[in-house]
Amino acid sequence: MSKRTPVPSAPRYVPRRQQEHRVAHWAALGTYIVLGIVVVLLAAALVQQHILLPRRPVARVNGVGISLRSYQEYYRYRRWSVENTIQYLEAQRLQLSADEVLASLVPQIDQQISEMNYQLQMLPNDALDEMIDDELVRQEAAKRGLVASGDEVQREIETLFGYDRNPPVAEEPTAAPSPTESAAITETGTLTEAQVPAEPTPTPAPTEVPMTEEEFQARAAEWFAAVKDVSGLEEAAM
């Protein structure tokens, strides 16, 4: 008995609408997969840029790292400080150049401006060197057990702003004695050496009004806020 050759079955008919639905489904799925990969890559890039990279040390001092973020904040602060100094010197130069008597001081101001511009050019390296020196000082102070108290730090800040907790009390000027009070005529009609009237006391120059605590607090708060806005440095890190 001969075997029958199997006849291949006819392909199952799939409606056109169903085929289009499947194609659209797989296309959407592929789009979501691509978008997911892009989101993951972007998230990884953001983490690298804003978290990992800023924490990467740009220098190590006896095992203690100086992070890139700390360096960037300090560099921005130092640059802001130097640029403010240059602006102040340039304004002073304009004032001096407008005065014929003081115009001879302009070359000195120009020299200072030139030095500050050079300092600005060298700042990227100098800022890092300053941070390394500060870390060395902190480590050496820790070895010796030297710790600045909160009051010592506060007094140093007050000195930087020109604030004195206990300003000297201005003395009241005393009037010079009049000749009739301090001099007496002798029998011979002359004045003795001890009775010669003293020279009149010159009027003292007005003393500068000391800064009040409220003024100091306002100036300090304004300055710390400006530094944070420019560089990102917090008050505790300064």
C-alpha positions as CSV (number, residue, x, y, z in Angstrom):
1,M,0.0,0.0,0.0
2,S,1.5,3.3,-1.1
3,K,1.9,6.2,1.4
4,R,0.1,9.4,0.5
5,T,2.2,12.5,0.1
6,P,1.0,15.1,2.7
7,V,-0.6,18.1,1.1
8,P,0.6,21.4,2.7
9,S,-2.1,23.2,4.3
10,A,-3.1,26.6,2.9
11,P,-1.9,29.6,4.9
12,R,-4.4,31.0,7.4
13,Y,-5.9,34.2,6.1
14,V,-5.3,37.2,8.4
15,P,-7.5,40.2,7.8
16,R,-5.8,43.4,6.7
17,R,-7.0,45.4,9.6
18,Q,-5.6,42.9,12.0
19,Q,-2.2,43.0,10.2
20,E,-2.1,46.7,10.5
21,H,-2.9,46.5,14.1
22,R,0.0,44.2,14.8
23,V,2.4,46.4,12.8
24,A,1.3,49.4,14.8
25,H,1.6,47.5,18.1
26,W,5.2,46.4,17.3
27,A,6.1,49.9,16.1
28,A,4.8,51.5,19.3
29,L,6.6,48.9,21.4
30,G,9.9,49.6,19.5
31,T,9.4,53.4,20.0
32,Y,8.8,52.9,23.8
33,I,12.0,50.8,24.0
34,V,14.0,53.4,22.2
35,L,12.6,56.2,24.4
36,G,13.4,54.1,27.5
37,I,17.0,53.6,26.4
38,V,17.3,57.4,25.7
39,V,15.9,58.2,29.1
40,V,18.3,55.9,30.8
41,L,21.2,57.3,28.9
42,L,20.2,60.9,29.8
43,A,19.7,60.0,33.4
44,A,23.1,58.4,33.5
45,A,24.6,61.5,31.9
46,L,22.9,63.8,34.4
47,V,24.1,61.6,37.3
48,Q,27.6,61.7,35.9
49,Q,27.6,65.4,35.4
50,H,25.8,66.6,38.5
51,I,26.6,64.0,41.1
52,L,29.6,61.8,40.3
53,L,31.8,64.3,38.5
54,P,31.4,67.2,41.1
55,R,32.5,64.7,43.7
56,R,35.5,63.6,41.8
57,P,38.6,64.9,43.6
58,V,40.8,67.4,41.7
59,A,43.6,67.0,44.3
60,R,44.4,65.0,47.4
61,V,46.1,66.3,50.5
62,N,47.4,63.4,52.6
63,G,44.5,61.3,51.5
64,V,41.9,64.0,51.9
65,G,40.3,64.9,48.6
66,I,39.3,68.3,47.3
67,S,36.2,67.8,45.2
68,L,35.6,69.5,41.8
69,R,32.5,71.1,43.2
70,S,34.4,72.6,46.1
71,Y,37.0,73.9,43.8
72,Q,34.5,75.4,41.4
73,E,32.7,77.2,44.2
74,Y,35.9,78.6,45.6
75,Y,37.2,79.7,42.2
76,R,33.9,81.5,41.4
77,Y,34.2,83.3,44.8
78,R,37.8,84.3,44.3
79,R,37.1,85.5,40.8
80,W,34.2,87.6,42.0
81,S,36.4,89.1,44.7
82,V,39.2,90.0,42.3
83,E,36.8,91.5,39.7
84,N,35.2,93.6,42.4
85,T,38.7,94.9,43.4
86,I,39.5,95.8,39.7
87,Q,36.2,97.7,39.4
88,Y,36.9,99.6,42.6
89,L,40.4,100.5,41.3
90,E,39.1,101.6,37.9
91,A,36.5,103.9,39.6
92,Q,39.2,105.3,41.8
93,R,41.4,105.9,38.7
94,L,38.6,108.0,37.1
95,Q,38.3,110.1,40.2
96,L,42.0,110.8,40.4
97,S,42.4,111.5,36.7
98,A,39.8,114.2,36.9
99,D,41.8,116.0,39.6
100,E,44.9,117.9,38.5
101,V,46.5,117.6,41.9
102,L,45.9,113.9,42.4
103,A,46.5,112.9,38.7
104,S,50.1,112.0,39.6
105,L,48.7,109.0,41.5
106,V,47.1,107.4,38.4
107,P,50.2,105.4,37.4
108,Q,50.1,103.7,40.8
109,I,46.5,102.8,40.3
110,D,47.3,101.5,36.8
111,Q,50.1,99.3,38.3
112,Q,47.6,97.8,40.8
113,I,45.1,97.2,38.1
114,S,47.7,95.4,36.0
115,E,48.7,93.2,39.0
116,M,45.0,92.3,39.7
117,N,44.5,91.4,36.0
118,Y,47.5,89.1,36.1
119,Q,46.2,87.6,39.3
120,L,42.9,87.0,37.5
121,Q,44.8,85.1,34.7
122,M,46.6,82.9,37.2
123,L,43.6,82.3,39.4
124,P,42.6,78.8,38.1
125,N,45.9,77.4,39.5
126,D,46.3,79.8,42.4
127,A,42.8,79.0,43.7
128,L,43.6,75.3,43.9
129,D,47.0,76.0,45.6
130,E,45.1,78.1,48.2
131,M,42.7,75.3,48.9
132,I,45.6,72.9,49.3
133,D,47.3,75.2,51.7
134,D,44.1,75.7,53.7
135,E,43.7,71.9,54.0
136,L,47.3,71.5,55.1
137,V,46.7,74.2,57.8
138,R,43.6,72.4,58.9
139,Q,45.4,69.0,59.2
140,E,48.3,70.5,61.1
141,A,45.9,72.3,63.5
142,A,44.1,69.0,64.1
143,K,47.4,67.3,64.9
144,R,48.2,69.9,67.4
145,G,44.7,70.0,68.9
146,L,44.1,73.6,67.9
147,V,40.4,74.3,67.5
148,A,39.0,77.8,67.0
149,S,36.0,78.4,69.2
150,G,32.8,79.8,67.8
151,D,33.4,83.1,69.6
152,E,36.9,83.4,68.1
153,V,35.5,82.8,64.6
154,Q,32.8,85.4,65.2
155,R,35.3,88.0,66.5
156,E,37.4,87.5,63.4
157,I,34.4,88.1,61.1
158,E,33.6,91.2,63.1
159,T,37.1,92.5,62.6
160,L,36.9,91.9,58.8
161,F,33.8,94.1,58.7
162,G,35.2,96.7,61.0
163,Y,32.8,96.1,63.8
164,D,34.0,96.6,67.4
165,R,31.9,95.2,70.3
166,N,33.4,97.6,72.8
167,P,34.3,100.8,70.9
168,P,36.4,103.4,72.8
169,V,34.3,106.1,74.5
170,A,35.0,109.5,73.0
171,E,36.3,111.9,75.6
172,E,34.7,115.3,76.0
173,P,37.1,118.1,75.1
174,T,38.1,120.3,78.0
175,A,38.2,124.0,77.6
176,A,41.6,125.7,78.0
177,P,42.0,127.9,81.1
178,S,41.7,131.6,80.4
179,P,44.6,133.8,81.2
180,T,42.7,135.4,84.1
181,E,42.3,132.0,85.7
182,S,45.8,130.6,85.1
183,A,48.0,133.6,85.3
184,A,48.7,135.9,88.2
185,I,50.7,139.1,88.1
186,T,53.5,139.2,90.6
187,E,54.4,142.2,92.6
188,T,56.9,143.3,89.9
189,G,54.1,143.2,87.4
190,T,55.4,140.2,85.4
191,L,54.2,136.6,85.1
192,T,56.2,133.8,86.5
193,E,57.1,130.8,84.2
194,A,54.5,128.6,85.9
195,Q,51.9,131.3,85.3
196,V,52.4,131.8,81.6
197,P,49.0,131.0,79.9
198,A,49.0,127.7,78.1
199,E,48.4,127.5,74.4
200,P,44.7,127.2,73.5
201,T,43.7,123.6,73.1
202,P,42.9,122.8,69.4
203,T,39.4,121.7,68.7
204,P,39.5,117.9,68.3
205,A,38.5,116.4,64.9
206,P,35.2,114.7,64.9
207,T,35.6,111.0,65.6
208,E,34.1,108.3,63.3
209,V,30.8,107.0,64.5
210,P,31.3,103.3,65.4
211,M,29.4,100.7,63.6
212,T,26.4,99.4,65.5
213,E,25.6,95.7,65.9
214,E,22.5,96.0,63.7
215,E,24.6,97.6,60.9
216,F,27.2,94.8,61.2
217,Q,24.6,92.1,61.1
218,A,23.0,93.7,58.0
219,R,26.3,94.1,56.2
220,A,27.4,90.6,57.0
221,A,24.1,89.0,55.9
222,E,24.2,91.0,52.7
223,W,27.8,90.0,51.9
224,F,27.3,86.3,52.7
225,A,24.1,86.2,50.5
226,A,26.0,87.8,47.6
227,V,28.8,85.3,47.9
228,K,26.4,82.4,47.9
229,D,24.5,83.8,44.9
230,V,27.7,84.2,42.9
231,S,29.6,81.1,43.9
232,G,27.3,78.7,45.7
233,L,29.5,78.8,48.8
234,E,27.6,78.4,52.1
235,E,28.5,80.6,55.1
236,A,29.8,77.6,57.0
237,A,32.2,76.7,54.2
238,M,33.8,80.2,54.0
